[in-house]
Amino acid sequence: MTTLEITLPDQTASRLHEAAQKLGVSPEELLRISLEEKLEQLDTDFQAAARYVLAKNRELYQRLA
């Protein structure tokens, strides 16, 4: 496992600590979970965009093949 160190504005750090406390997890755990969810969403968005482009250009690709 890799350890990263980040610098947050005071207001953001306070909000992070408050949210983590409300959820009953550590701030580090909340950040890890949030980051994993964001990365998963980016993967999903990319796949959706790729499918859209392939479908939109399917006829062109068939003519070029």
Secondary structure, 3 states (H helix, E strand, C coil): CCCCCCCCCHHHHHHHHHHHHHHCCCHHHHHHHHHHHHHHHHHHHHHHHHHHHHHHCHHHHHHHC
